């Protein structure tokens, strides 16, 4: 499901469906013309079930649900994960919940699934869908970062799958500085596209 309708920006505030200050800061850096608020800032605690079959579907559902809860205030929400070509897009929308345990446990499991698979077939995508909605009208854009699944975990700067996500220059995301990672992130790419749509409308 992918729905794109013009969003009328009748105010200068956007509520982000998160309390993650790193994410809030990144959104504020890109959408600097708007006051960016967290869920905590607006005093709500909404847990939206991510039950759609695409990243876009989950992001749209979260943005629309929370925007309606806030009486039509603009809400920005995201959903993200990895897709591994050799494993037919696994884990996809189940990235956050396909296996119990730590990030390292999941990363080692993925490496094991690709044991013996040559480098050229270890393609991986980091996908982030970002939706901006007033509860009814919605913009949704998807950012993608391409790479390869590393042979072993490397780096200490990241989280999640960063330590096994190898970029074309041979470094993993976890081997980048925070500034370098933000410059190439799929979330930043999606946010820039959302910003472009806002300017057009």
Number of C-alpha atoms within 10 A of each C-alpha: 10 14 13 15 13 14 18 13 14 8 10 10 15 23 26 27 26 18 14 11 10 10 16 17 14 15 22 17 13 14 17 11 10 15 13 20 21 20 17 13 11 11 9 13 12 13 10 14 9 16 12 14 12 18 24 25 22 24 30 31 21 26 30 25 21 28 25 16 14 17 10 16 19 27 30 30 25 27 22 25 21 23 21 21 14 14 15 9 14 17 17 20 24 18 16 16 10 12 13 9 9 9 16 15 11 19 21 15 13 20 18 13 12 19 10 9 13 9 12 8 14 19 19 24 21 21 24 25 27 29 29 31 33 24 23 13 16 22 23 26 25 22 21 20 17 16 22 21 26 23 20 13 19 18 15 14 15 17 12 16 22 23 25 26 29 26 18 9 7 12 17 26 27 22 20 17 12 12 8 11 18 15 11 14 17 23 27 22 22 22 26 17 18 24 17 11 17 16 8 8 11
